[in-house]
Amino acid sequence: MVDALAHDPAAVLRALRQLLSANFGIDVPPGGTLLEYGMAIDSVGLVQLIALVEEHFQIRFEEEELRVDSFNDLNRLAQLVSSALARSKS
């Protein structure tokens, strides 16, 4: 499944929405932010979210990508995941 996601940004977005719903109980629509839909990200929350996403998608984020603003916006997070998936397949 992870291999197929590398070429399907819409599938990455859907998978992220399901992951957030299952693990944090929030439903963030495309274009939404985690904060506006009930998830305030502090430093501990950011580490939890990073670990969850990296484990689920079997990826590693680059150090410069690890910023709160990158993870608060669902579309931006989906782009980061897609980029990390592409890097892991090359």
C-alpha positions in Angstrom: 0.0 0.0 0.0 2.8 2.4 0.9 4.4 2.0 -2.6 1.1 3.0 -4.3 0.8 6.1 -2.2 4.1 7.5 -3.5 2.3 8.2 -6.8 -1.1 9.3 -5.5 -1.2 12.6 -3.5 -5.0 12.2 -3.0 -4.5 8.8 -1.5 -1.8 10.3 0.9 -4.3 12.9 2.0 -7.1 10.3 2.6 -4.7 8.1 4.6 -3.6 11.1 6.7 -7.2 12.0 7.4 -7.9 8.4 8.5 -4.8 8.3 10.6 -5.7 11.6 12.4 -9.3 10.4 13.0 -8.3 7.0 14.3 -5.5 8.3 16.6 -6.6 11.8 17.6 -10.3 11.7 17.1 -10.3 14.7 14.7 -11.7 15.0 11.2 -9.6 17.5 9.2 -10.9 18.2 5.7 -8.5 18.9 2.9 -7.3 22.5 3.2 -8.0 22.5 7.0 -5.5 22.9 9.8 -5.2 20.6 12.8 -5.6 23.5 15.2 -8.9 24.7 13.7 -10.3 21.1 14.0 -9.3 20.5 17.6 -5.7 19.5 17.8 -3.3 22.0 19.3 0.2 20.9 18.6 2.8 21.5 21.3 6.3 20.0 21.3 5.1 16.7 22.7 2.2 16.5 20.3 4.5 17.3 17.4 6.8 14.4 18.3 3.9 12.1 18.6 2.5 13.1 15.3 5.8 12.8 13.6 6.4 9.3 15.0 2.9 8.2 14.0 3.2 9.5 10.4 6.7 8.1 9.9 5.7 4.7 11.2 2.5 4.5 9.3 4.0 5.5 5.9 7.4 3.9 6.6 9.3 7.2 5.9 11.7 9.6 7.6 11.3 13.3 7.4 14.3 15.5 6.8 15.4 17.7 9.7 14.4 20.9 8.0 10.9 19.6 7.5 10.3 19.2 11.2 8.5 22.4 11.9 5.2 22.9 13.6 3.8 24.9 10.7 4.6 22.0 8.3 2.5 19.6 10.4 -0.4 21.9 11.3 -1.7 22.3 7.7 -3.1 19.0 6.3 -2.3 19.8 2.7 1.3 20.7 3.6 1.7 17.6 5.7 0.4 15.5 2.7 3.0 17.2 0.5 5.8 16.4 3.0 4.7 12.7 3.2 4.5 12.5 -0.6 8.1 13.9 -0.9 9.4 11.6 1.8 7.7 8.6 0.0 9.4 9.6 -3.3 12.8 10.0 -1.6 12.4 6.6 0.0 11.7 4.9 -3.3 14.7 6.5 -5.2 
